[in-house]
């Protein structure tokens, strides 16, 4: 008759439970897998499938504790936070491109034009939503979702489940948040420069001809030049996202080192 001890049951549960929490944390925050159009049951099923596939190749952490214990709950919370932080690293890339859309729309005079975004269930500016959808398409075309899954699986090698003990990763995540503003400014800089020159030209024309109606001439001119500049800058979006995927891999490694630091 097969007999199982409490220690064996706890080891088997820890071998599956802790990896599942890390995977599910990524699925909760990653901009692709966390879309509202993707049902929660699908995400939970994908997390269970990935946990089952990798659980057999993972060693049981020497710090493994019973699941229902203060130490076991602490390990579970840490694993969930590790997955959430990895997902937020990828979300920062999407948010940086959306920031570029906000800046461009504000300078073009389209900051007030909003549409309902079904992906985020909120109203977003038109250009920000356009950049968000463009980023999603480029991200899938570059197999970014596979990059996220690969980084997640490699995280179990760099930082096995149950071995996280540090909190320096939170500082790394906060510092990486500056990428949002840097990415937004870099992507929108060509359009902002063109619009700045346009506004200076309109100001000179208004000074030379005071009877010129600024609102009747300036808004269509600004809008037209802004759209042309945005169209000419679109080919540089894909290389930028590709570069950011590489930055995500390096930032993820630093993040895991921060979690593992004692």
HELIX and SHEET records of a PDB file:
HELIX    1   1 UNK A    6  UNK A   29  1                                  24    
HELIX    2   2 UNK A   40  UNK A   55  1                                  16    
HELIX    3   3 UNK A   70  UNK A  108  1                                  39    
HELIX    4   4 UNK A  126  UNK A  141  1                                  16    
HELIX    5   5 UNK A  144  UNK A  158  1                                  15    
HELIX    6   6 UNK A  168  UNK A  176  1                                   9    
HELIX    7   7 UNK A  179  UNK A  208  1                                  30    
HELIX    8   8 UNK A  214  UNK A  233  1                                  20    
HELIX    9   9 UNK A  235  UNK A  260  1                                  26    
SHEET    1   A 2 UNK A 114  UNK A 117  0                                        
SHEET    2   A 2 UNK A 122  UNK A 125 -1                                        
END                                                                             
